[in-house]
């Protein structure tokens, strides 16, 4: 019973922290979201895992030409007789001003290093070897992806923890796989997402000239 009470208490404290941030930034707060947002994000790798998918503590800001969201997302992976729940905090932008190539960035790991050893190369940046050591970046249109990863964006990423990013067209998500962002860091995490969005937006506005034959 103590464990159950503690877990419930932590959830209540976390929800309260999201509500405080919503009030500070004039955002809309929802304790839960129906399947609509999960369906909208279903093409991203993160949202293809597991079952019992759930979004909670949703913060929303909508403008004329963009929407951004901050929320906790969980899913369950069943392995035989056991089931494991995975949780992470996600920042999501939907903006028609973006024109992003599809890419996936994840922290380097034993698995990604093994893939590189086997000949599955990722996208590296000669001027930013620290980025290439820290992250594994993959996508079909390498030159287009390089264009969107400006020096300002790469430098910003170097100064942060090893977050995951995924993007396609108008959509962009930022998260740390299987990790909830601490309530004291929620505002900073959202600010990071907004900074990355603005840097991608700058490149999107330049992309017409870059993509001309």
C-alpha positions in Angstrom: 0.0 0.0 0.0 2.8 2.4 0.8 4.3 1.8 -2.7 1.0 2.4 -4.4 0.5 5.6 -2.4 4.0 6.8 -3.2 3.5 6.2 -6.9 0.1 7.9 -6.9 1.6 10.8 -5.0 4.4 11.2 -7.5 1.9 11.3 -10.3 -0.1 14.0 -8.6 3.0 16.0 -7.9 4.0 15.7 -11.5 0.6 16.7 -12.8 0.6 19.7 -10.4 4.0 20.8 -11.8 2.7 20.7 -15.4 -0.3 22.8 -14.3 2.0 25.4 -12.7 4.0 25.6 -15.9 0.8 25.9 -18.0 -0.3 28.9 -15.8 3.2 30.5 -16.1 3.3 30.3 -19.9 -0.4 30.6 -20.6 -0.7 27.1 -22.0 -3.7 24.8 -22.1 -3.4 21.8 -19.7 -5.1 18.4 -20.1 -4.6 15.6 -17.7 -5.0 13.1 -20.6 -5.4 13.1 -24.3 -7.4 10.7 -26.4 -6.0 8.6 -29.2 -6.1 11.5 -31.7 -2.6 12.9 -30.9 -1.0 9.4 -30.8 -2.5 8.6 -34.2 -1.2 11.9 -35.5 2.3 10.9 -34.4 2.1 7.3 -35.5 4.6 7.6 -38.3 7.4 8.4 -35.8 9.5 5.5 -34.6 8.8 6.3 -30.9 5.0 5.8 -31.4 5.4 2.5 -33.2 6.5 0.7 -30.0 4.4 -1.5 -27.8 0.8 -1.3 -26.7 -1.4 0.5 -24.1 -0.1 3.8 -25.4 -1.1 6.8 -23.3 -0.5 10.6 -23.3 -0.8 12.5 -20.1 0.0 16.0 -18.7 -0.5 17.6 -22.1 0.4 21.2 -22.5 -0.7 22.9 -25.7 0.1 26.2 -27.4 -1.6 27.0 -30.7 -0.8 29.9 -33.0 -2.0 30.9 -36.5 0.6 28.8 -38.3 1.9 26.4 -35.7 1.1 24.2 -32.7 3.5 23.0 -30.0 2.9 20.4 -27.3 4.7 19.1 -24.2 3.5 15.8 -22.6 4.4 12.6 -20.9 4.0 9.5 -23.1 4.0 5.9 -22.1 3.7 2.5 -23.7 3.9 -1.1 -22.6 6.1 -3.9 -24.1 5.0 -7.5 -23.3 7.6 -10.2 -23.3 6.0 -13.6 -22.6 4.6 -13.5 -19.1 6.0 -10.1 -18.1 5.3 -6.5 -19.3 7.5 -3.5 -19.1 6.2 0.1 -19.1 8.4 2.8 -20.8 7.8 6.5 -20.1 9.3 9.6 -21.7 8.6 13.3 -21.9 8.0 14.6 -25.5 8.1 18.0 -27.1 6.2 18.1 -30.4 5.9 20.9 -33.0 3.4 20.9 -35.9 4.0 23.8 -38.2 3.2 24.3 -41.9 6.2 26.7 -42.0 8.5 23.7 -41.6 9.7 21.6 -44.6 11.9 19.1 -42.9 13.5 16.0 -44.4 12.8 12.8 -42.6 15.6 12.0 -40.1 16.2 10.2 -36.8 18.8 11.4 -34.3 19.6 9.2 -31.3 22.5 9.1 -28.8 25.4 6.9 -29.8 25.4 3.5 -28.2 26.9 0.1 -28.5 24.3 -0.8 -31.0 24.8 2.2 -33.2 28.6 1.7 -33.0 28.1 -1.9 -34.0 26.0 -0.8 -37.0 28.8 1.5 -38.1 31.3 -1.3 -37.7 29.1 -3.4 -40.0 29.1 -0.7 -42.6 25.8 1.1 -41.8 27.1 4.6 -41.9 25.4 7.6 -40.2 25.7 11.2 -41.1 28.8 12.9 -39.6 29.9 16.5 -39.7 33.7 17.1 -40.2 33.6 20.5 -38.5 31.8 19.1 -35.5 33.4 15.8 -34.6 32.1 16.0 -31.0 28.5 15.9 -32.4 29.4 12.8 -34.5 30.8 11.2 -31.4 27.7 12.0 -29.3 24.9 11.3 -31.8 23.8 8.9 -34.5 22.0 10.7 -37.3 20.3 8.8 -40.1 18.0 9.8 -43.0 17.6 9.1 -46.7 18.4 12.5 -48.1 21.8 13.2 -46.6 22.6 16.5 -48.3 19.2 18.0 -47.4 19.6 16.9 -43.8 23.1 18.5 -43.7 21.5 21.7 -44.9 19.0 21.7 -42.0 21.6 21.0 -39.4 23.2 24.4 -39.4 26.3 25.2 -37.3 24.1 27.1 -34.8 21.9 24.0 -34.4 24.8 21.6 -34.1 26.5 23.8 -31.5 23.2 24.0 -29.5 22.9 20.2 -29.5 26.5 19.8 -28.3 25.7 21.9 -25.2 22.7 19.6 -24.3 22.2 16.1 -23.0 21.9 13.3 -25.5 18.3 13.7 -26.6 16.5 11.9 -29.4 15.0 13.8 -32.3 12.7 12.7 -35.2 11.3 14.9 -38.0 9.3 14.7 -41.2 7.7 17.4 -43.2 5.8 19.7 -40.8 6.5 17.6 -37.7 9.4 17.6 -35.2 9.7 15.7 -31.9 12.3 15.9 -29.1 12.6 13.4 -26.3 15.0 11.3 -24.2 14.2 7.7 -24.8 12.7 6.0 -21.7 13.2 9.0 -19.5 10.7 11.5 -17.9 12.1 15.0 -17.7 12.3 16.1 -14.1 9.6 18.6 -13.2 12.3 21.2 -12.3 13.6 20.9 -15.9 10.3 20.9 -17.9 10.5 24.6 -18.8 14.2 24.4 -19.9 13.3 21.3 -22.0 10.4 23.1 -23.7 12.7 26.1 -24.3 15.2 23.8 -25.9 12.5 22.4 -28.2 11.4 25.9 -29.2 15.0 27.0 -29.9 15.5 23.9 -32.2 12.2 24.6 -33.9 13.2 28.2 -34.6 16.5 27.1 -36.0 14.8 24.6 -38.3 12.4 27.3 -39.2 15.2 29.6 -40.4 16.6 26.8 -42.6 13.1 26.0 -43.9 12.7 29.6 -45.1 16.1 29.3 -46.9 15.3 25.9 -48.4 13.7 27.1 -51.6 17.0 28.4 -52.8 18.9 25.3 -51.6 16.5 22.9 -53.3 16.4 24.6 -56.7 18.0 22.5 -59.4 
